[in-house]
Amino acid sequence: MDILQLDRTAVLESVRILEAAGPVDWELPTPCSQWTLRQLVEHMTAQHHGFAAAARGEADELAAWQSVPLGDDPLAGYRASAEAVIAAFAEPGVLVRHFTLPEITTAITFPGRVAVGFHFLDYVAHSWDVAAALGKAVEPSTEAAEAALAIAMSVPDDERRRTPDAQFQPSLQAAPGATTFELFLRALGRSPDWQARSQSSPPPQEDGHAR
């Protein structure tokens, strides 16, 4: 499994999907129940910049990972962040470097291969989040889905997922005959059946990113 290529493909897919967003789409609800599409993309942008800085050994503090407003052209800001992280991960030796990921812990560092795997996991999930918000169907390749599921299954599914700052909701029970990608979504607390609701409706509480 070439995790760098899988990650690059996932990031580029997220850009491709987001290019379908029109001017009125940025306030749509998303499977990340506390975020509109704009807020989700601001988070995704910050994560790209944070991981890029971590690859360079420059992201020890949480401030490097904080979301900032993307202004009038959020797509341009997101596209620039995607290019930045792809370039950072393309540097020689990135998989054997040690990344500091303060959103997870500052007690240890993570081997580059593991850190890139975390990033890949996020962007397979977030690509689906964006597509779902826009009412579009998306599914990664079999190889990508299997790799993402393997990483998702290694994420602890315990009481830490119920805390206010949890990155993922508790996993959901898989339906009979679920595809690999559906198993992946459910492992991270996302329902494959989620559909965008009108802004006047209560936001979905059971699915997606906890933040």
Secondary structure, DSSP 8 states (H G I E B T S, - for coil): --HHHHHHHHHHHHHHHHTT--TT-TT-B-SSTT-BHHHHHHHHHHHHHHHHHHHTT---SGGGG-----TT-HHHHHHHHHHHHHHHHTSTTGGGSEEEETTTEEEEEEEHHHHHHHHHHHHHHHHHHHHHHTT------HHHHHHHHHHHTTS--SGGGGSTT-SS-------TT--HHHHHHHHTT--TT-----TTS---SSSS---
